[in-house]
């Protein structure tokens, strides 16, 4: 069988850091706020290092994360927590 031309390990000398279909280990996101923070934090770090600011540790980022996690949570709620009768 011929080699797979789309194998990431062979394209441009790149090597796969994780197995296909597997995420890096770490805590699962609790909600949308954690997902947004995962994208925003590296951007904030880059801005901080280039401009000498401290955006990464702003209070607004933490508030946004908490609010978005409350609005769209990935955790299942039990019937007791949701206030619905059993």
N, C-alpha and C positions, 0 to 999 in steps of 0.2 A: 504494500500500500504506500503511495507517495506521501511525502511529508505535507503537513498542513501549512499552506502558504500564509494563513492568517494567524498562526501561532504567535502570541505577543512576545514570547521569548526569542523569536527569530527575526522579528521586524525591527530593523535598525539597531540590533544588538541589545534591545531592551530585555530585561529579565523580569519575570513576574515575581512580585514580592509576596503575594498571597495566592492560594490555590484558587482556580476559577470557581466562581459562585460562592466564595466565602468572604465575609467582611473581616476587617481587622478586629481584633478583640477589644473590648471596652464595654462600658455600660450602654445598654440600649436606650435610645432617646425616649424620654417620658412624654414628649409632645412636640408640636410644631416649633415651639420656642427653642428646643434643643437642636432641631435640624437647622433653623436659621442661624443659631449661634455657631454651629459647626462650620458654616460657610463664612460668617462674618468675622470670626476671631482671627483667622489667618490674614484677612484683608486689614483688619485693625492693627495687627502686629506689623505688617509691612508699612502702613502709614506711620505708625509710631516710630519705627526705626528710621524711616526716610525724613520725617519732619520733626522728630524729637518731641512728639506729643505723648499723651497717655490716654488715648481713646479706648484702648483695650480694657481699661479698668473703670470706665465711666459707669455711673449709677443707672443711667438710662438703658444701657444694654441689659443689665440684670432685670430691670423692671419689665422691659419688653419680653425677655425670655420667660419670666414668670407668668405674665399675662397671656402670652400665646400658648403656653403649656396648659393654662386653665381653660382657654377657649377651645383648643383642639388637643385633647389628651389621647395618647395611644394606649393608656392603661384601661383595662376593663373595670367598670365600677360594679360593685355588688349591689343587690337590690336594696340593702340597708343603706348604703351610701347614697344611692340615687333618690331615696325617698319614696320609691314605689312599693306598694304592698306586695307581699309574697304570694 
